[in-house]
């Protein structure tokens, strides 16, 4: 009791002397605790940042690409329909970086509210007016002005508003599919090619190799998927057959979107380094993932510009596809309003 | 000072743990989703069901044999050969495809993989400047009850055209006969199934009404017979297998889409009856009859969309077949290789 009374003696400040010391000690303990928490948090964040560094580096390098021209403003996060131009290029040693032809051009319209998707493959040999002047095969647009020219050419010729673009290189697609654990596809037919470019293995980029992709349902590695979508010699429908196969693999990839976790991103980013470019922001990409994984195949419309939309022709000795713009514009207006 | 040092060390350790933990999460996730071509060591595989006889399967370039409660590797792949598409002959021997980078050959082995004998020689000798097109593909072997060997083979070829055709050859005679004339630039005619009558049913790739490539089951009674379609292009059916007795056919049909279902249908030697769907809602491949015709085995992804594995349908030929049951887990089977079921 006497001890308690002594502890209750007040100092000149009005606070018990022993309580002031205790308060200071308590404050010090709180401060130390805060410092420890902050230290652990900072350390954990540093670990996470170190882990996700490849994502940040690739994201900064690949996303948010500026495009000279007028891209639409609609983004996946707006829940309004939007249109993306997908571009795929051979980017092996045969080609000059910065002047790559597009082997694949696919216009994709997504309606987030209904889940409807329309994919329209643009034949690479389509002979069109290029936005920078003159006429040529449409695969040269990207080579002569990058994404801006490719987008402007498609917008001008097809009378569509493109909101975003994504470009991916050969190795990027192979690596992406492998990092996602492969894709499951029902192939349309045996795809056999004695003159398939052997340009991914290094060595002579002009060499050929034989490929044989079996028919039916199967699990494809990145390399086999690439052979399936790229081979064109033994297909009666030539580039149209290839376009159909590209659409199949693209749709198969969508089912993988839900299997990608946050922790997978660094590996995927490393796999895609320099092999993917897009104007979309990181937020757009993040918003796109659930939309992609939620797509139902029965709501996907796939369009190929087969005859009578196009017809074989020859211009200056080169085989081209001549567009029937009236028919194409009517089809595009219906699918890409 | 001592406590401060410990705390700083703990903080650094925590940061490292976060980094490592994220990597571990990815590793576990990779294991759960199973990448392309990952195959568990056969000795670690134990079937979920005990099926009669032996079932030969291809996985990761190896030929596996499922028998009783265990799985063994019958043939292992090496740097130049990957084994696929096994078929069992009447004498119990196994005919199998050895696929190399530029060509493939047929081999025959004993049931346990011993006594390997090469049946074709499809690799071109190296030439000055290379001549890839002199190589050939041989796929989808089948051994007829009469000992005749059936397969699909990419000859004749011309320029860019490489289409498989149905070929056969008597076991004792090395001279092969081409049976079918494939539609050019479609991939051709594949998966021959010899009939007791001497004819053959196979999957033929054709151009459909909308310029799409579709497959049809096709029947030919002789090498010069143009044959006729058993299914429509809209059905898009392939991968036929004839039940013992020849009265029922199993096949995969896609209707031109990205789903593949198992169907069975009666077969009178000339036409098909009305098909019944036995398995759907998945990517089914290569329905294969049990030696006694009582059940079907087929390939489809594991639940949750994993690798292709083996499934079993009891009573497949009857009016009330049971639902599909998974036979194996933890193995990535080659979905382009039909299982071969021996007694």
Interface residues (C-beta under 8 A of the other chain):
Chain A: X36 X39 X40 X42 X43 X44 X45 X46 X47 X48 X50 X51 X52 X178 X181 X182 X184 X185 X186 X188 X189 X190 X191 X192 X193 X194 X195 X207 X208 X209 X210 X212 X214 X215 X216 X217 X218 X219 X220 X221 X222 X233 X234 X235 X236 X237 X240 X241 X244 X248 X251 X252 X255 X259 X261 X262 X263 X264 X266 X267 X297 X306 X307
Chain B: X7 X8 X10 X11 X12 X14 X15 X16 X17 X18 X19 X22 X23 X25 X26 X29 X30 X33 X34 X35 X36 X37 X101 X102 X103 X104 X130 X132 X133 X135 X137 X139 X154 X157 X160 X161 X162 X163 X164 X183 X184 X185 X186 X187 X188 X190 X203 X205 X207 X211 X212 X213 X214 X215 X238 X239 X252 X254 X257 X258 X259 X260 X283 X284 X285 X286 X299 X300 X301 X305 X307 X308 X332 X334 X335 X336
